[in-house]
Each structure stands twice: as structure tokens, then as C-alpha cells.
Amino acid sequence: MNCRPEVTGRATLYQAGIDDDRMLTFGEWCQLNSFSPSTGQRLIASGQGPVFVQLSARRKGVTIGENRRWQAARQIESAA
């Protein structure tokens, strides 16, 4: 039995009321924000991504709350 909810898009996590402390894997984070893993790696390497937690020697993750704060910090005003 798979206990991890499937990430199908940004709306799924926000509408489901997922706890801010829930950890997203790197792949889930990329999928949630609709970009490729290579773009995610570039964001992290350049210091422009959210703060990640080293979960094990080969895995890192980010909390839902940290992702929300990161998205809010990247908001821009529309030119319209």
C-alpha cells in the first residue's frame, strides 16, 4: 500500500489543506512548481530556490510551508 499522496499539481496540495510541515521530495517539488529537475537544480545551485533539508545521504526535501514562502517571495507585479 502506498501511503504517499500523489502530486498531480499545485492545486491538489493547496486544496487538500496539506500541512505546512509535510515534506516534498525534490521530484515532487519540481512537479508541483511545473518545471524540470534540471531547472530545479539550477535554482538550488544559484541560491534562488527554497531552503531544502538533507533527508539522507542521497535525498533532500522541502516543506510545503517553505515552498509557499519561496513562491510568495518571487511574486511580481503585472505590467498590465
C-alpha positions in Angstrom: 0.0 0.0 0.0 1.4 3.4 -1.0 0.9 5.9 1.8 2.3 8.9 -0.1 -0.3 11.1 -1.8 0.4 11.5 -5.5 1.4 15.0 -6.5 -0.7 15.9 -9.6 -0.3 19.7 -9.5 -0.2 22.8 -7.4 -4.0 22.9 -6.8 -4.1 19.4 -5.4 -1.8 20.2 -2.5 -3.3 23.6 -1.7 -6.9 22.5 -2.0 -6.3 19.4 0.1 -5.1 21.6 3.0 -1.8 19.8 3.3 0.1 20.7 6.5 2.9 23.2 6.0 5.3 20.7 7.7 4.7 18.0 5.1 8.0 17.2 3.3 8.2 17.2 -0.5 10.9 15.3 -2.3 13.0 17.2 -4.9 11.0 15.5 -7.7 7.6 16.4 -6.1 8.8 20.0 -5.6 9.7 20.2 -9.3 6.4 18.7 -10.4 4.4 20.9 -8.0 6.1 24.1 -9.5 5.8 22.8 -13.1 9.5 22.8 -14.0 12.1 20.2 -14.9 14.5 18.7 -12.4 17.4 20.4 -14.3 15.7 23.8 -13.7 15.2 22.9 -10.0 18.9 22.0 -9.7 19.8 25.4 -11.3 17.6 27.3 -8.9 19.1 25.5 -5.9 22.7 25.8 -7.1 22.3 29.5 -7.7 20.7 30.1 -4.3 17.4 31.2 -5.8 15.4 28.1 -4.6 13.8 27.5 -1.2 15.7 26.1 1.7 16.0 22.3 1.4 16.6 19.7 4.2 19.1 16.9 3.7 16.9 13.8 4.4 19.6 11.2 3.9 22.9 10.9 2.0 21.1 11.0 -1.3 17.8 12.6 -0.7 16.7 16.2 0.0 13.3 17.7 0.6 11.5 20.9 1.2 8.4 21.6 3.3 5.1 22.8 1.9 5.4 25.9 4.0 8.9 26.7 2.8 7.7 26.3 -0.8 4.8 28.6 -0.2 7.1 31.3 1.3 9.5 30.9 -1.6 6.7 31.3 -4.1 5.4 34.4 -2.3 8.9 35.9 -2.3 9.0 35.5 -6.1 5.8 37.3 -6.9 6.0 40.2 -9.4 3.6 42.9 -10.3 2.0 42.6 -13.6 2.8 45.2 -16.3 -0.9 45.5 -17.3 
